[in-house]
Amino acid sequence: MGTWNYKNFENDDAQDLVSEVIEAGFKKVAEEIKLVALSSENDYLEAPIESRALAAIEIIAAFKGNPSVDLPNEMRDWLAKSSDIKIDQEILTLSKKALERILGENSEIKELWQEVADYENWVNCIKDLEKRIS
């Protein structure tokens, strides 16, 4: 996993998503969240998909006025130009469901973080994100 810290933008997959959202627009954010939120409880989620969903949910939090400290500057600039986008209840519900899936069973990213010393920091980061989208 191309990860250098437990925060949600500090990995290669999240950085790739930032570039894709800037190029493709907000629909990319919703797509990434839905991949995780609408997956079956029995589906094994792979870390790259989960990392992208976490970054997408961070973008939702930023739209709500609650950005993370590690929100990339290029995403801050894009958000400032995209003030016409409204966050509806459906995407918030899907975001919360995605976070539940990531912290639940059949989550590769959770398994990977459980193997390292920063696991509790990672969990706290996810719980903080959940509060910032509520």
PASEBA-1860 file (N, C-alpha, C; in nm, 3 decimals):
! residues 134
1> MGTWNYKN> 0.086/-0.116/0.000/0.000/0.000/0.000/0.091/0.122/0.000 ~ 0.072/0.211/-0.098/0.152/0.333/-0.109/0.102/0.437/-0.011 ~ 0.127/0.410/0.117/0.074/0.495/0.224/0.189/0.547/0.308 ~ 0.184/0.674/0.343/0.291/0.728/0.426/0.241/0.780/0.559 ~ 0.110/0.773/0.584/0.056/0.813/0.713/-0.088/0.764/0.721 ~ -0.149/0.772/0.838/-0.284/0.722/0.859/-0.394/0.820/0.814 ~ -0.359/0.943/0.784/-0.460/1.040/0.741/-0.509/1.004/0.600 ~ -0.631/1.045/0.569/-0.699/0.992/0.451/-0.649/1.041/0.316
9> FENDDAQD> -0.569/1.145/0.311/-0.511/1.188/0.184/-0.364/1.149/0.172 ~ -0.313/1.078/0.269/-0.171/1.048/0.271/-0.142/0.908/0.218 ~ -0.193/0.886/0.095/-0.166/0.762/0.024/-0.183/0.786/-0.126 ~ -0.125/0.700/-0.205/-0.126/0.718/-0.350/-0.267/0.714/-0.409 ~ -0.351/0.625/-0.359/-0.486/0.611/-0.415/-0.568/0.738/-0.393 ~ -0.558/0.797/-0.276/-0.630/0.921/-0.248/-0.579/1.035/-0.335 ~ -0.449/1.041/-0.353/-0.391/1.146/-0.437/-0.437/1.130/-0.582 ~ -0.446/1.006/-0.629/-0.497/0.981/-0.764/-0.642/1.028/-0.776
17> LVSEVIEA> -0.722/1.002/-0.673/-0.861/1.043/-0.676/-0.873/1.195/-0.684 ~ -0.792/1.266/-0.611/-0.795/1.412/-0.613/-0.779/1.461/-0.757 ~ -0.681/1.408/-0.827/-0.658/1.448/-0.966/-0.778/1.414/-1.054 ~ -0.836/1.297/-1.033/-0.951/1.255/-1.114/-1.074/1.342/-1.087 ~ -1.096/1.380/-0.963/-1.211/1.464/-0.929/-1.193/1.602/-0.992 ~ -1.075/1.656/-0.986/-1.049/1.787/-1.046/-1.075/1.781/-1.196 ~ -1.040/1.670/-1.258/-1.062/1.655/-1.402/-1.206/1.620/-1.438 ~ -1.267/1.525/-1.365/-1.399/1.471/-1.403/-1.516/1.537/-1.331
25> GFKKVAEE> -1.490/1.599/-1.218/-1.597/1.664/-1.145/-1.653/1.583/-1.029 ~ -1.756/1.637/-0.967/-1.813/1.581/-0.844/-1.868/1.441/-0.862 ~ -1.913/1.406/-0.981/-1.969/1.272/-1.003/-1.870/1.163/-0.964 ~ -1.741/1.191/-0.976/-1.638/1.094/-0.939/-1.639/1.069/-0.788 ~ -1.667/1.172/-0.710/-1.676/1.157/-0.564/-1.788/1.059/-0.529 ~ -1.905/1.082/-0.586/-2.020/0.996/-0.559/-1.995/0.853/-0.604 ~ -1.933/0.834/-0.719/-1.903/0.699/-0.770/-1.817/0.621/-0.672 ~ -1.714/0.686/-0.620/-1.620/0.618/-0.529/-1.688/0.579/-0.398
33> IKLVALSS> -1.773/0.664/-0.347/-1.844/0.634/-0.223/-1.940/0.518/-0.245 ~ -2.011/0.520/-0.356/-2.109/0.415/-0.386/-2.043/0.278/-0.401 ~ -1.922/0.272/-0.455/-1.853/0.144/-0.470/-1.843/0.070/-0.337 ~ -1.818/0.145/-0.231/-1.804/0.084/-0.098/-1.940/0.072/-0.030 ~ -2.016/0.179/-0.030/-2.143/0.182/0.044/-2.243/0.080/-0.007 ~ -2.246/0.055/-0.136/-2.345/-0.035/-0.194/-2.293/-0.177/-0.213 ~ -2.173/-0.203/-0.165/-2.120/-0.339/-0.173/-2.190/-0.427/-0.069 ~ -2.195/-0.554/-0.097/-2.255/-0.650/-0.005/-2.168/-0.666/0.119
41> ENDYLEAP> -2.231/-0.691/0.231/-2.156/-0.715/0.356/-2.059/-0.832/0.341 ~ -2.089/-0.923/0.250/-2.004/-1.041/0.228/-1.889/-1.014/0.133 ~ -1.894/-0.902/0.060/-1.787/-0.867/-0.033/-1.663/-0.824/0.045 ~ -1.549/-0.873/0.002/-1.423/-0.831/0.061/-1.378/-0.702/-0.008 ~ -1.368/-0.595/0.067/-1.327/-0.467/0.011/-1.176/-0.458/0.008 ~ -1.122/-0.417/-0.105/-0.978/-0.403/-0.119/-0.933/-0.262/-0.082 ~ -0.815/-0.254/-0.026/-0.762/-0.129/0.028/-0.763/-0.012/-0.070 ~ -0.725/-0.029/-0.197/-0.727/0.087/-0.287/-0.866/0.147/-0.304
49> IESRALAA> -0.967/0.064/-0.314/-1.105/0.112/-0.328/-1.147/0.186/-0.201 ~ -1.110/0.131/-0.087/-1.144/0.193/0.041/-1.071/0.327/0.060 ~ -0.945/0.333/0.021/-0.869/0.458/0.033/-0.931/0.567/-0.052 ~ -0.976/0.530/-0.170/-1.040/0.627/-0.259/-1.174/0.673/-0.201 ~ -1.248/0.581/-0.143/-1.376/0.618/-0.080/-1.352/0.711/0.038 ~ -1.252/0.684/0.117/-1.222/0.772/0.231/-1.186/0.912/0.183 ~ -1.108/0.921/0.077/-1.074/1.053/0.022/-1.199/1.122/-0.031 ~ -1.286/1.046/-0.095/-1.412/1.104/-0.146/-1.498/1.157/-0.032
57> IEIIAAFK> -1.504/1.083/0.076/-1.582/1.127/0.192/-1.517/1.251/0.255 ~ -1.385/1.257/0.252/-1.316/1.378/0.299/-1.356/1.499/0.214 ~ -1.376/1.477/0.086/-1.419/1.586/-0.002/-1.560/1.631/0.037 ~ -1.646/1.535/0.072/-1.780/1.568/0.120/-1.770/1.654/0.247 ~ -1.684/1.612/0.339/-1.666/1.689/0.463/-1.618/1.830/0.433 ~ -1.529/1.843/0.338/-1.479/1.976/0.301/-1.591/2.062/0.242 ~ -1.675/2.002/0.158/-1.790/2.076/0.104/-1.881/2.125/0.216 ~ -1.890/2.047/0.323/-1.975/2.085/0.436/-1.906/2.188/0.527
65> GNPSVDLP> -1.785/2.228/0.492/-1.713/2.326/0.572/-1.627/2.267/0.680 ~ -1.602/2.135/0.672/-1.524/2.065/0.774/-1.406/1.991/0.712 ~ -1.315/2.061/0.644/-1.205/1.992/0.576/-1.102/1.937/0.675 ~ -1.035/1.833/0.631/-0.924/1.779/0.711/-0.802/1.868/0.693 ~ -0.710/1.858/0.785/-0.588/1.940/0.776/-0.501/1.897/0.660 ~ -0.515/1.772/0.615/-0.431/1.725/0.505/-0.500/1.734/0.368 ~ -0.610/1.809/0.359/-0.676/1.830/0.231/-0.577/1.898/0.137 ~ -0.548/1.836/0.022/-0.450/1.894/-0.069/-0.491/2.033/-0.119
73> NEMRDWLA> -0.393/2.118/-0.139/-0.419/2.255/-0.182/-0.494/2.260/-0.315 ~ -0.461/2.170/-0.407/-0.532/2.170/-0.535/-0.679/2.136/-0.518 ~ -0.711/2.055/-0.417/-0.852/2.024/-0.388/-0.918/2.144/-0.323 ~ -0.849/2.214/-0.238/-0.904/2.337/-0.178/-0.939/2.438/-0.288 ~ -0.850/2.452/-0.385/-0.876/2.544/-0.496/-0.997/2.499/-0.577 ~ -1.006/2.370/-0.606/-1.119/2.316/-0.683/-1.250/2.338/-0.607 ~ -1.250/2.313/-0.477/-1.369/2.332/-0.396/-1.416/2.478/-0.400 ~ -1.321/2.570/-0.395/-1.356/2.713/-0.398/-1.425/2.750/-0.530
81> KSSDIKID> -1.388/2.681/-0.637/-1.449/2.707/-0.768/-1.579/2.628/-0.788 ~ -1.610/2.539/-0.696/-1.725/2.449/-0.711/-1.832/2.474/-0.605 ~ -1.845/2.597/-0.564/-1.937/2.630/-0.455/-2.084/2.606/-0.490 ~ -2.113/2.584/-0.618/-2.251/2.559/-0.660/-2.296/2.416/-0.632 ~ -2.205/2.327/-0.597/-2.240/2.187/-0.569/-2.302/2.178/-0.431 ~ -2.415/2.112/-0.424/-2.485/2.093/-0.297/-2.475/1.947/-0.255 ~ -2.454/1.927/-0.127/-2.444/1.793/-0.071/-2.582/1.753/-0.020 ~ -2.638/1.647/-0.079/-2.772/1.605/-0.038/-2.765/1.493/0.066
89> QEILTLSK> -2.879/1.463/0.125/-2.886/1.363/0.231/-2.846/1.224/0.181 ~ -2.876/1.193/0.057/-2.842/1.061/0.003/-2.692/1.035/0.007 ~ -2.613/1.132/-0.037/-2.468/1.112/-0.039/-2.412/1.108/0.103 ~ -2.474/1.179/0.197/-2.431/1.171/0.336/-2.461/1.034/0.395 ~ -2.579/0.981/0.364/-2.616/0.847/0.410/-2.522/0.742/0.353 ~ -2.493/0.753/0.224/-2.401/0.658/0.160/-2.261/0.671/0.219 ~ -2.220/0.791/0.250/-2.088/0.813/0.310/-2.078/0.744/0.446 ~ -2.181/0.759/0.527/-2.181/0.694/0.659/-2.180/0.542/0.645
97> KALERILG> -2.255/0.490/0.550/-2.257/0.346/0.526/-2.119/0.297/0.481 ~ -2.054/0.374/0.396/-1.920/0.337/0.350/-1.822/0.332/0.468 ~ -1.831/0.430/0.557/-1.743/0.429/0.674/-1.768/0.308/0.763 ~ -1.894/0.272/0.779/-1.928/0.152/0.856/-1.867/0.028/0.793 ~ -1.876/0.018/0.660/-1.819/-0.098/0.589/-1.668/-0.103/0.608 ~ -1.602/0.011/0.600/-1.457/0.016/0.612/-1.412/-0.024/0.752 ~ -1.488/0.014/0.853/-1.452/-0.022/0.991/-1.505/-0.160/1.031 ~ -1.582/-0.223/0.943/-1.643/-0.351/0.974/-1.560/-0.469/0.927
105> ENSEIKEL> -1.631/-0.577/0.900/-1.568/-0.700/0.854/-1.537/-0.690/0.705 ~ -1.452/-0.779/0.657/-1.419/-0.789/0.514/-1.359/-0.660/0.458 ~ -1.274/-0.597/0.537/-1.210/-0.472/0.497/-1.058/-0.490/0.498 ~ -0.999/-0.490/0.379/-0.854/-0.507/0.370/-0.779/-0.392/0.437 ~ -0.828/-0.270/0.417/-0.756/-0.156/0.474/-0.755/-0.165/0.628 ~ -0.865/-0.208/0.685/-0.870/-0.225/0.830/-0.770/-0.332/0.874 ~ -0.767/-0.443/0.802/-0.673/-0.550/0.836/-0.529/-0.501/0.828 ~ -0.499/-0.423/0.723/-0.363/-0.372/0.708/-0.326/-0.277/0.823
113> WQEVADYE> -0.419/-0.191/0.861/-0.391/-0.099/0.971/-0.381/-0.171/1.105 ~ -0.453/-0.280/1.121/-0.445/-0.356/1.247/-0.305/-0.414/1.269 ~ -0.228/-0.424/1.164/-0.095/-0.483/1.173/0.013/-0.382/1.212 ~ -0.022/-0.254/1.224/0.079/-0.153/1.253/0.043/-0.072/1.377 ~ 0.141/-0.001/1.428/0.124/0.073/1.554/0.023/0.187/1.543 ~ 0.000/0.240/1.424/-0.091/0.354/1.408/-0.237/0.314/1.392 ~ -0.273/0.191/1.422/-0.411/0.146/1.404/-0.511/0.236/1.478 ~ -0.487/0.264/1.603/-0.580/0.347/1.681/-0.589/0.488/1.623
121> NWVNCIKD> -0.478/0.542/1.577/-0.481/0.673/1.512/-0.566/0.669/1.386 ~ -0.554/0.561/1.309/-0.634/0.546/1.188/-0.783/0.539/1.222 ~ -0.818/0.457/1.321/-0.958/0.446/1.362/-1.010/0.583/1.408 ~ -0.932/0.654/1.487/-0.974/0.787/1.533/-0.991/0.884/1.417 ~ -0.908/0.872/1.315/-0.920/0.956/1.196/-1.053/0.927/1.124 ~ -1.091/0.800/1.115/-1.216/0.761/1.050/-1.335/0.812/1.133 ~ -1.327/0.797/1.264/-1.436/0.845/1.351/-1.449/0.997/1.345 ~ -1.336/1.065/1.335/-1.339/1.210/1.320/-1.407/1.249/1.187
129> LEKRIS> -1.376/1.176/1.082/-1.438/1.201/0.952/-1.589/1.182/0.962 ~ -1.631/1.078/1.031/-1.774/1.053/1.047/-1.844/1.173/1.116 ~ -1.778/1.228/1.216/-1.834/1.347/1.285/-1.838/1.467/1.190 ~ -1.735/1.481/1.106/-1.729/1.598/1.019/-1.832/1.595/0.906 ~ -1.887/1.477/0.875/-1.992/1.473/0.773/-2.131/1.472/0.833 ~ -2.140/1.463/0.964/-2.272/1.459/1.031/-2.333/1.596/1.044
END
